[in-house]
């Protein structure tokens, strides 16, 4: 199968027939074999009934329905596990992503050998209250991840099958799939300007709180990507530095006090010096960080994913191995 299209949705019954027809037309025009996988994330409207009707009319349409709303990341992760196409696309169900973009994205994966291609909605039909935070969010993500994309949160993306089968999307990490892919070793990540269309039906399901949550998720995924399997490198280093700084500061205060005593000069009490308590606090915090890193290392070593790696190719191994 050439293509899998994974579409998470929540209460998008009105747009689904038009979207499915549009995708089917593009696939047939380009002679692609495909599957269209709708992930119903606990919709309260008639979305699932519409999906059942579409599947009865078109054998390429598939569907998975959640009992309740789990979020976009859960929907994408479930779709990635179920898809079978050599190239996997993700799209939003609100008709703001154009299926006409799919052939060009497909060629970038198959001919230009990109691991992942993200859409860039350079011209958006959104209010300033949404576009301005988005620009700040993308700038912060570029800075921390080192991935030079202009639109990390664009729902229209294309992936090699190996990418979606090698990553896990959880929480609200769907915004950072390029970052997750990079940490898994898929470094050829590209971008293409795509058309953004105004929402035709319904209302957006996301509020301003997603930018706060998104920033916290960015810090989390950056830390886990760099230190998830070696937490002692972070906590131990920070703890050791803090302990040494605190110890040297306390030592300096003590030596300074002894110099006054040796010269028979009355000196203020050490406990009257606020830097003494700052030094002690720094030493205590450094010790706690070191212990925290040690405990995190023990947890990491007993984790079932401690030796989880992405194997790209094998040669010279029998089927049994």
C-alpha positions as CSV (number, residue, x, y, z in Angstrom):
1,X,0.0,0.0,0.0
2,X,1.3,3.4,-1.0
3,X,-0.3,5.8,1.5
4,X,-1.9,5.8,4.9
5,X,-3.8,9.0,5.9
6,X,-4.4,9.3,9.7
7,X,-7.0,11.8,10.6
8,X,-7.8,12.4,14.3
9,X,-11.1,14.2,14.9
10,X,-13.5,15.4,17.5
11,X,-17.1,16.5,16.5
12,X,-16.4,17.0,12.8
13,X,-19.4,15.2,11.3
14,X,-20.1,18.0,8.8
15,X,-16.7,18.1,7.2
16,X,-16.0,14.4,6.9
17,X,-17.9,13.5,3.7
18,X,-16.4,16.4,1.8
19,X,-12.9,15.6,3.1
20,X,-13.2,11.9,2.3
21,X,-14.4,12.7,-1.3
22,X,-11.6,15.2,-1.8
23,X,-8.9,12.7,-0.6
24,X,-10.4,9.9,-2.8
25,X,-10.3,12.1,-5.9
26,X,-6.6,13.1,-5.3
27,X,-5.6,9.5,-4.7
28,X,-7.3,8.2,-7.9
29,X,-5.9,11.1,-10.0
30,X,-2.4,10.0,-8.9
31,X,-3.1,6.2,-9.0
32,X,-2.2,5.7,-5.4
33,X,-3.3,2.8,-3.3
34,X,-4.3,4.1,0.1
35,X,-6.2,3.8,3.3
36,X,-8.0,6.6,5.1
37,X,-8.0,6.0,8.8
38,X,-10.3,8.2,10.9
39,X,-9.6,8.2,14.6
40,X,-12.8,9.4,16.5
41,X,-11.5,10.9,19.7
42,X,-14.8,10.5,21.7
43,X,-17.0,12.7,19.5
44,X,-20.5,13.6,20.9
45,X,-22.0,14.4,17.5
46,X,-22.7,12.0,14.5
47,X,-19.0,11.7,13.5
48,X,-18.9,7.9,14.0
49,X,-22.1,7.3,12.1
50,X,-20.7,9.4,9.2
51,X,-17.5,7.3,9.3
52,X,-19.5,4.0,9.2
53,X,-21.4,5.3,6.2
54,X,-18.2,6.4,4.4
55,X,-16.6,3.0,5.1
56,X,-19.7,1.2,3.7
57,X,-19.3,3.2,0.4
58,X,-15.5,3.1,0.2
59,X,-13.4,0.1,1.3
60,X,-10.3,2.4,1.7
61,X,-12.0,4.2,4.6
62,X,-11.3,2.7,8.1
63,X,-12.1,4.0,11.5
64,X,-11.3,3.7,15.2
65,X,-13.5,5.1,17.9
66,X,-12.4,6.0,21.4
67,X,-14.9,5.6,24.2
68,X,-14.1,9.1,25.5
69,X,-11.9,12.0,24.5
70,X,-8.2,11.2,25.1
71,X,-6.5,13.9,23.1
72,X,-4.9,14.3,19.7
73,X,-1.6,12.5,20.8
74,X,-3.5,9.4,21.8
75,X,-5.4,9.4,18.5
76,X,-2.3,9.8,16.4
77,X,-0.4,7.1,18.3
78,X,-3.3,4.7,17.8
79,X,-3.4,5.6,14.1
80,X,0.3,5.1,13.7
81,X,0.1,1.6,15.2
82,X,-2.7,0.6,12.9
83,X,-1.5,2.2,9.6
84,X,0.1,0.1,6.8
85,X,1.2,2.5,4.1
86,X,4.8,3.1,3.0
87,X,4.2,6.8,3.4
88,X,2.0,8.0,6.3
89,X,0.2,11.4,6.3
90,X,-1.5,13.2,9.1
91,X,-4.2,15.8,8.5
92,X,-6.7,17.7,10.5
93,X,-10.4,16.9,9.9
94,X,-11.6,20.5,9.7
95,X,-10.8,21.0,6.0
96,X,-8.1,23.5,6.8
97,X,-5.5,21.2,5.3
98,X,-5.7,20.6,1.5
99,X,-5.5,17.0,0.2
100,X,-4.1,18.5,-3.1
101,X,-0.8,19.0,-1.2
102,X,-0.4,15.2,-0.7
103,X,1.3,14.2,-4.0
104,X,4.1,16.8,-3.6
105,X,4.7,15.7,0.0
106,X,4.7,12.0,-1.1
107,X,7.4,12.7,-3.7
108,X,9.5,14.4,-1.1
109,X,9.4,11.3,1.0
110,X,9.8,8.7,-1.8
111,X,12.1,10.6,-4.2
112,X,14.0,13.1,-2.1
113,X,14.3,10.6,0.8
114,X,13.1,12.8,3.6
115,X,12.2,11.0,6.8
116,X,9.6,13.5,7.7
117,X,8.2,16.6,5.9
118,X,6.1,19.1,7.8
119,X,3.7,21.6,6.2
120,X,4.2,25.3,6.8
121,X,1.1,27.4,6.7
122,X,2.9,30.5,5.7
123,X,-0.3,32.5,5.1
124,X,-2.8,31.8,7.8
125,X,-6.5,32.7,8.2
126,X,-6.4,32.9,12.0
127,X,-6.8,35.8,14.4
128,X,-3.8,37.6,15.8
129,X,-4.5,36.1,19.2
130,X,-3.6,32.7,17.7
131,X,-0.9,33.6,15.1
132,X,1.3,35.6,17.5
133,X,1.6,33.0,20.2
134,X,2.2,30.4,17.5
135,X,5.2,32.4,16.2
136,X,6.6,32.6,19.7
137,X,6.0,28.9,20.2
138,X,7.7,28.0,17.0
139,X,10.7,30.3,17.7
140,X,11.2,28.7,21.2
141,X,10.9,25.2,19.7
142,X,13.5,25.9,17.0
143,X,15.9,27.3,19.6
144,X,15.6,24.4,22.0
145,X,15.4,21.5,19.5
146,X,17.8,22.8,16.8
147,X,15.2,21.8,14.1
148,X,14.7,24.6,11.6
149,X,11.0,24.4,11.0
150,X,8.7,27.4,10.8
151,X,5.4,25.6,11.8
152,X,5.9,22.7,14.2
153,X,2.2,22.5,15.0
154,X,0.9,22.1,11.4
155,X,-1.4,19.1,11.2
156,X,-0.4,18.2,7.7
157,X,2.8,16.1,7.8
158,X,4.3,13.2,5.8
159,X,6.4,10.4,7.3
160,X,8.2,7.3,6.2
161,X,6.6,4.3,7.7
162,X,9.7,3.6,9.8
163,X,9.3,6.9,11.6
164,X,5.7,6.4,12.8
165,X,6.5,2.8,13.8
166,X,9.5,3.8,15.8
167,X,8.1,6.7,17.9
168,X,5.6,7.0,20.7
169,X,3.3,10.0,21.0
170,X,1.7,10.6,24.4
171,X,0.4,13.4,26.5
172,X,0.2,16.4,24.3
173,X,3.4,15.7,22.5
174,X,1.8,15.7,19.0
175,X,3.2,19.2,18.6
176,X,6.7,17.8,18.9
177,X,6.7,14.8,16.6
178,X,9.6,16.3,14.6
179,X,11.6,16.6,17.9
180,X,10.6,13.0,18.9
181,X,11.7,11.7,15.5
182,X,15.0,13.6,15.7
183,X,15.8,12.0,19.1
184,X,15.0,8.6,17.5
185,X,17.6,9.2,14.8
186,X,15.4,10.4,11.9
187,X,17.3,13.6,11.2
188,X,16.4,14.3,7.5
189,X,13.4,16.6,8.3
190,X,12.1,18.9,5.7
191,X,9.4,21.5,5.3
192,X,7.1,22.6,2.5
193,X,4.8,25.6,2.3
194,X,1.2,24.4,2.1
195,X,-2.2,26.2,1.7
196,X,-4.1,27.1,4.8
197,X,-7.9,27.3,4.4
198,X,-10.4,29.0,6.7
199,X,-12.4,26.6,8.8
200,X,-15.7,25.8,7.0
201,X,-17.7,24.0,9.7
202,X,-17.7,24.0,13.5
203,X,-15.3,25.8,15.8
204,X,-11.7,25.2,17.0
205,X,-11.2,22.6,19.8
206,X,-8.1,24.3,21.2
207,X,-7.8,27.4,23.5
208,X,-4.9,29.6,24.6
209,X,-4.0,27.1,27.3
210,X,-2.4,24.9,24.7
211,X,0.5,27.4,24.4
212,X,1.3,27.2,28.1
213,X,1.0,23.4,28.0
214,X,3.0,23.3,24.8
215,X,5.9,25.2,26.4
216,X,5.9,22.8,29.4
217,X,5.8,19.8,27.1
218,X,8.8,21.3,25.1
219,X,10.9,21.5,28.2
220,X,9.9,18.0,29.2
221,X,10.6,16.4,25.8
222,X,13.9,18.3,25.5
223,X,15.0,17.0,28.9
224,X,13.8,13.4,28.3
225,X,15.4,13.3,24.8
226,X,18.8,14.3,26.2
227,X,18.9,12.7,29.6
228,X,16.0,10.2,29.7
229,X,18.4,7.2,29.7
230,X,21.2,8.9,31.7
231,X,19.6,11.2,34.3
232,X,22.8,11.1,36.4
233,X,24.6,13.1,33.8
234,X,22.2,16.0,34.4
235,X,21.3,15.8,38.1
236,X,24.8,14.5,39.2
237,X,26.6,17.3,37.3
238,X,24.3,20.0,38.6
239,X,24.5,18.6,42.2
240,X,28.3,18.3,42.1
241,X,28.7,21.8,40.8
242,X,26.3,23.2,43.5
243,X,28.0,21.3,46.3
244,X,31.5,22.4,45.2
245,X,30.4,26.1,45.0
246,X,28.8,25.9,48.4
247,X,31.7,24.1,49.9
248,X,34.3,26.6,48.5
249,X,32.2,29.5,49.7
250,X,31.9,28.0,53.2
251,X,35.6,27.3,53.2
252,X,36.4,30.9,52.2
253,X,34.2,32.2,55.1
254,X,36.0,29.9,57.5
255,X,39.5,30.8,56.4
256,X,38.6,34.5,56.5
257,X,37.4,34.0,60.1
258,X,40.7,32.2,61.0
259,X,42.8,35.0,59.6
260,X,41.0,37.5,61.9
261,X,41.7,35.1,64.9
262,X,45.4,34.6,64.0
263,X,45.9,38.4,63.9
264,X,44.0,38.8,67.2
265,X,41.4,41.0,65.5
266,X,37.8,40.7,66.7
267,X,35.7,39.4,63.8
268,X,32.0,39.0,63.3
269,X,30.5,35.6,64.1
270,X,30.3,33.2,61.1
271,X,26.6,32.7,61.8
272,X,26.0,36.4,61.5
273,X,27.2,36.2,57.8
274,X,24.3,35.5,55.5
275,X,26.6,34.0,52.9
276,X,27.4,31.2,55.4
277,X,23.8,30.0,55.3
278,X,23.6,30.5,51.5
279,X,26.7,28.3,51.2
280,X,25.2,25.6,53.5
281,X,21.9,25.7,51.5
282,X,23.8,25.3,48.2
283,X,25.7,22.3,49.6
284,X,22.4,20.7,50.8
285,X,20.7,21.3,47.4
286,X,23.7,20.0,45.6
287,X,23.6,16.8,47.7
288,X,19.8,16.4,47.1
289,X,20.3,16.8,43.4
290,X,23.1,14.2,43.4
291,X,20.9,11.8,45.3
292,X,18.0,12.5,43.0
293,X,20.2,11.7,40.0
294,X,21.3,8.5,41.6
295,X,17.7,7.4,42.3
296,X,16.7,8.4,38.7
297,X,19.6,6.3,37.4
298,X,18.4,3.3,39.3
299,X,14.9,3.7,37.9
300,X,16.2,4.2,34.4
301,X,18.3,1.0,34.7
302,X,15.2,-1.0,35.7
303,X,13.0,0.5,33.0
304,X,11.7,-1.9,30.3
305,X,12.8,0.7,27.6
306,X,16.4,1.1,28.9
307,X,17.8,-0.7,25.8
308,X,15.2,0.6,23.4
309,X,16.9,1.6,20.1
310,X,15.8,2.2,16.6
311,X,17.5,-0.3,14.2
312,X,17.6,1.0,10.7
313,X,19.0,-2.0,8.8
314,X,20.2,-5.6,9.3
315,X,22.3,-7.8,7.1
316,X,23.5,-11.4,7.4
317,X,21.0,-12.5,10.0
318,X,18.7,-15.5,9.7
319,X,15.0,-15.3,10.2
320,X,15.3,-16.8,13.7
321,X,17.7,-14.2,14.9
